[in-house]
Each structure stands twice: as structure tokens, then as C-alpha cells.
């Protein structure tokens, strides 16, 4: 489990390994709008890879962006209010446009063989681990 270090959580920051990491996280927090919403994620180590589940109920597949950049898997959501809703005379309206980004750092994530599927409000991303090639040569003894 040491290979998975969350780099963004709902209430905190990733563990800073240097002063630069802490400063980077503070700048990210300062630029986050107050109206942004977080969504829960689960990260499972399956042995030969990782399975990340993001719970995005009510979000369209077109509003989701998934990226893997140098071991950092980012899931971003941007939901915008529909034009047709703006002309209605609401007494109470709780849905607004919002965006949110969550992610995890997977130090041994492979950049090939990634897959993602979205069904029933759950985005499932499968990330394989890098397979280390061991150059072992058997030497016969005479």
C-alpha cells in the first residue's frame, strides 16, 4: 500500500515530501472556488494494477475528464447549468454549475493498457502496474 499516496482529499492535502510540495498544494487550494464540490473515490490495489472508482451520480459521461500524468491519476468533472433551466421561475433551486477534481498518485502506474468505464453513476478506471523486466541470465557451471 506504500505505492499509493493520495494527493488530494476532501479535507486535506497529500503528505508533503518537500517544501515545494506543500507550497504547490497551498496554491491549488487558494485557486479552488468555494462552489466546487468533491466526490468520493475508492482506490484498490488489485496486485497487478489499481482499480479506482469515482462516485459521480447525476453526471454525464461527456462532463468527465480522466488523465494519467507521471503517475498522477486525475479525475475532473465540470457540470454546467442547462440553458433551458434558466428561463424557469424556481421557488427553490439547489443545482448549480460546478467543477471538481480528485486524484491519486500511483508511483508504479503504467501509461499503457489503461481503461475506463462509466455506468450507473460510477466511473471505474483500471490502471496496470509497470512490469519490471529482470535481466537474469542463468550461468551454467562447467
C-alpha positions in Angstrom: 0.0 0.0 0.0 3.0 2.3 0.2 2.9 2.9 -3.5 -0.5 4.8 -3.3 -0.4 8.2 -1.8 -3.5 10.4 -2.2 -2.5 13.8 -3.4 -5.9 15.5 -2.9 -8.6 14.7 -0.4 -11.8 16.3 0.5 -10.5 17.9 3.7 -6.7 17.8 3.5 -3.6 17.6 1.4 -1.2 14.9 0.4 1.8 14.3 2.7 4.4 16.8 1.7 7.7 15.3 0.8 9.3 18.7 0.4 8.6 22.3 0.9 7.8 22.7 -2.8 5.0 20.0 -2.5 3.4 21.9 0.4 3.6 25.2 -1.4 2.1 23.6 -4.6 -0.8 22.2 -2.5 -1.4 25.6 -0.9 -1.6 27.3 -4.3 -4.0 24.7 -5.5 -6.3 25.3 -2.5 -6.1 29.0 -2.9 -7.3 28.8 -6.5 -10.2 26.4 -5.8 -13.5 28.2 -6.0 -15.8 27.9 -2.9 -18.6 26.5 -5.1 -16.6 23.4 -6.1 -17.8 20.1 -4.8 -15.8 17.0 -4.0 -16.9 13.5 -5.0 -15.8 10.3 -3.2 -13.3 7.9 -4.7 -12.1 4.4 -3.8 -8.6 3.1 -4.7 -8.0 -0.6 -4.7 -4.6 -2.3 -5.2 -5.5 -5.4 -7.3 -2.0 -6.9 -7.3 -1.2 -6.3 -10.9 -2.7 -2.9 -11.1 -5.2 -0.5 -9.5 -8.9 0.0 -9.7 -10.2 3.5 -9.0 -13.9 4.1 -8.5 -15.3 7.6 -8.6 -18.9 8.1 -7.5 -20.4 10.6 -9.9 -24.2 10.3 -9.6 -26.1 12.6 -12.0 -23.0 13.4 -14.1 -23.0 12.8 -17.9 -20.1 10.9 -19.4 -19.2 13.9 -21.5 -18.6 16.0 -18.4 -15.8 13.7 -17.1 -12.1 14.0 -17.9 -9.6 11.4 -16.8 -5.8 11.8 -17.2 -2.7 10.0 -16.1 0.4 12.3 -15.9 3.7 11.0 -14.4 1.9 8.6 -12.0 -0.8 11.1 -11.0 -4.3 10.0 -12.0 -6.7 13.0 -12.1 -10.5 12.7 -12.5 -12.2 16.0 -13.3 -15.9 16.8 -13.5 -17.4 20.0 -15.0 -21.2 20.3 -14.8 -22.9 23.3 -16.3 -26.4 24.5 -15.8 -28.6 24.0 -18.8 -29.9 27.0 -20.7 -33.5 25.8 -20.6 -33.4 25.8 -16.8 -32.5 29.5 -16.6 -35.9 30.6 -18.1 -37.9 28.8 -15.4 -39.4 30.5 -12.4 -38.0 28.4 -9.5 -39.1 29.0 -5.9 -36.1 27.0 -4.8 -33.1 25.8 -6.9 -30.3 23.8 -5.4 -28.5 22.6 -8.6 -25.8 25.0 -9.9 -22.9 24.6 -12.2 -19.8 23.2 -10.5 -16.5 21.6 -11.1 -14.4 19.2 -9.1 -11.1 17.4 -9.4 -9.9 14.4 -7.4 -6.8 12.3 -7.9 -4.3 9.9 -6.5 -0.6 9.3 -7.0 0.3 5.8 -8.2 4.1 5.7 -8.4 4.3 2.4 -10.4 1.4 3.1 -12.8 1.9 2.1 -16.4 0.9 4.5 -19.1 -0.3 1.8 -21.4 -3.3 -0.6 -21.0 -5.4 1.9 -19.2 -9.2 1.6 -19.3 -12.2 3.4 -18.0 -15.9 2.7 -18.0 -18.9 4.7 -16.7 -22.1 3.0 -15.7 -24.9 3.8 -13.1 -23.1 6.9 -11.8 -19.8 5.1 -11.1 -16.6 5.7 -13.1 -14.2 2.8 -12.9 -10.6 3.3 -14.0 -8.3 0.4 -14.3 -4.5 1.2 -14.2 -2.0 -1.6 -14.7 1.3 -1.5 -12.8 4.7 -1.2 -14.6 6.1 -4.7 -15.1 9.7 -4.7 -14.2 11.9 -6.7 -16.6 14.5 -8.6 -14.8 17.5 -9.4 -16.9 18.6 -12.6 -15.1 20.9 -14.9 -17.0 21.4 -18.4 -15.9 25.1 -19.3 -15.9 26.0 -23.0 -16.2 28.9 -24.3 -14.2 31.5 -26.4 -16.0 
